[in-house]
Amino acid sequence: MLGDAPFALFIGWTCFGNWLPGDERGYVSNTDVLGGGWAPKQNLPGTPYAKDAPLTRYRAAALMKQPPVRLSAELAAAAAESLVAAAAQRSWRILRAAVMANHVHVVLTDCPDNGPAVRRILKGTSQAELSDMLKRNQRWWTRAGSNRYLHSDEAILAAIRYVAEQEYKLAEIIDMKIIAP
């Protein structure tokens, strides 16, 4: 269905300040330790996420230089448009994407096998678009994000299904077409 050697990236990131290190839902960051120092992050496949570290969450909140970002429907649509434009300019294909008020998921193919580089491009172009739209520079996205490398039709279809089933979508992309619910 998706070719002889299927490959897609499933990437995601959060809006600035919405999912801090130390969050009770889980996180992948260094964890502050009482009395000083920190425990290094664990980011190997199969390793459980660290969860609920109030000291780490408090420190992350104290370091924030602006309030948390939440996207409106209008901002989500602009972000979706910039994602499609960035992908089209590079001949990448977004199979499915969802833009919610506090995070973004994208499944794309025909792109480099380099999740961090692809994610930086998508975040950077949408960051610039959102700042231009509001005529002010600010951080829209968190520093990092998630990269999953999909190497089978089943894995790609599962990621597409996961993104399609996201709740509270403000905008979505289906095969390079923007849909605003």
C-alpha positions in Angstrom: 0.0 0.0 0.0 2.7 2.5 1.0 5.5 1.2 -1.2 8.1 -1.5 -1.3 10.2 -0.1 1.5 7.8 1.7 3.7 9.1 4.6 5.8 7.5 7.4 7.6 8.2 9.7 10.6 5.8 10.2 13.4 6.9 13.3 15.1 5.2 15.5 17.8 5.9 18.4 20.0 4.1 20.5 22.6 3.3 24.2 22.8 5.7 26.1 25.1 5.0 25.6 28.8 2.2 23.0 28.5 4.1 19.9 29.5 6.9 20.7 31.8 9.6 18.4 33.0 8.3 16.8 36.2 4.7 16.6 34.9 2.6 13.9 36.5 1.6 12.6 33.1 5.2 11.6 32.4 8.3 13.2 30.9 11.7 12.5 29.4 14.1 15.1 31.0 16.7 15.2 33.8 15.1 15.0 37.2 16.1 17.4 40.0 17.1 15.7 43.2 16.5 17.1 46.7 19.7 18.5 48.2 21.1 19.4 44.7 22.1 17.6 41.5 19.9 15.7 39.2 19.2 12.2 37.8 19.9 11.9 34.1 16.9 11.3 31.7 16.1 7.8 30.5 15.3 7.9 26.9 15.8 4.3 25.6 13.0 2.4 23.8 11.0 0.4 26.4 12.2 2.6 29.3 9.2 3.9 31.3 8.8 7.7 31.4 9.7 9.5 34.7 6.5 10.8 36.4 5.4 13.4 38.9 8.5 15.2 40.2 7.3 18.4 41.8 10.8 19.8 42.4 11.6 19.4 38.7 8.2 20.8 37.6 8.6 23.8 40.0 12.1 24.6 38.7 11.0 24.3 35.0 8.1 26.7 35.7 10.4 29.2 37.5 12.8 29.2 34.4 10.0 30.1 32.0 10.5 33.5 30.4 6.9 33.8 29.1 3.5 32.4 29.9 2.5 29.0 28.5 1.1 29.0 24.9 -2.3 27.7 23.9 -3.3 27.8 20.3 -6.7 29.2 19.1 -8.5 27.7 16.1 -7.1 30.5 14.0 -3.5 29.9 15.1 -3.9 26.2 14.7 -5.0 26.7 11.1 -2.1 29.0 10.4 0.3 26.4 11.9 -1.3 23.7 9.7 -0.9 25.8 6.6 2.8 26.4 7.4 3.4 22.7 7.9 1.9 21.9 4.6 3.8 24.7 2.8 7.1 23.5 4.4 6.5 19.9 3.4 5.4 20.8 -0.1 8.5 23.0 -0.6 10.7 20.0 0.2 8.5 17.4 -1.7 7.6 15.7 1.6 4.1 14.3 2.1 2.1 14.8 5.3 -0.1 11.7 5.6 -1.9 12.9 8.7 -1.4 15.7 11.2 -3.4 17.1 14.1 -2.9 20.5 15.7 -4.4 20.8 19.1 -4.4 23.8 21.5 -1.3 22.4 23.3 0.5 20.0 21.0 1.0 18.8 17.4 1.4 15.3 15.9 2.6 14.8 12.3 3.0 11.6 10.3 5.0 12.2 7.1 6.8 10.4 4.4 9.1 11.1 1.4 11.3 13.0 4.0 14.8 12.4 5.3 15.3 9.6 7.8 16.3 12.2 10.4 13.5 13.0 12.9 15.2 15.9 14.7 16.1 17.7 11.5 12.6 17.3 10.0 11.0 18.3 13.2 13.2 21.4 13.5 12.1 22.5 10.0 8.4 22.0 10.7 8.6 23.7 14.1 10.8 26.5 12.7 8.6 27.4 9.8 5.4 27.3 11.9 7.1 29.3 14.6 8.0 32.0 12.1 4.4 32.0 10.6 2.7 32.3 14.0 5.1 35.1 15.1 4.5 36.9 11.8 0.8 36.5 12.1 0.7 38.2 15.6 3.5 40.6 14.7 5.6 39.6 17.7 8.4 37.2 18.4 7.8 34.6 21.1 8.4 30.9 21.7 5.5 28.8 20.4 7.0 25.4 20.9 9.0 23.5 23.4 12.7 22.8 22.7 12.5 19.2 21.7 9.8 16.7 20.8 9.2 13.1 19.9 10.5 11.2 16.8 9.3 7.7 15.9 10.7 6.0 12.8 8.1 3.8 11.1 9.3 1.0 8.9 6.2 -1.0 8.1 2.8 -0.4 6.6 1.3 -1.6 9.9 3.3 0.9 11.9 2.5 3.8 9.5 -1.3 3.0 9.5 -1.3 2.7 13.4 0.3 6.2 13.6 -2.1 7.6 11.2 -5.0 6.1 13.2 -3.6 7.4 16.4 -3.3 11.0 15.0 -6.8 10.7 13.4 -8.3 9.8 16.8 -6.8 12.7 18.7 -9.4 14.6 20.7 -9.8 18.4 20.6 -8.3 18.9 17.2 -8.3 22.6 16.1 -6.9 21.8 12.6 -5.8 18.6 10.9 -4.0 17.6 7.7 -5.1 14.6 5.7 -2.8 13.8 2.8 -1.5 17.5 2.5 -5.0 18.9 2.7 -6.0 21.1 5.7 -9.2 20.3 7.4 -10.6 22.6 10.1 -13.2 20.8 12.2 
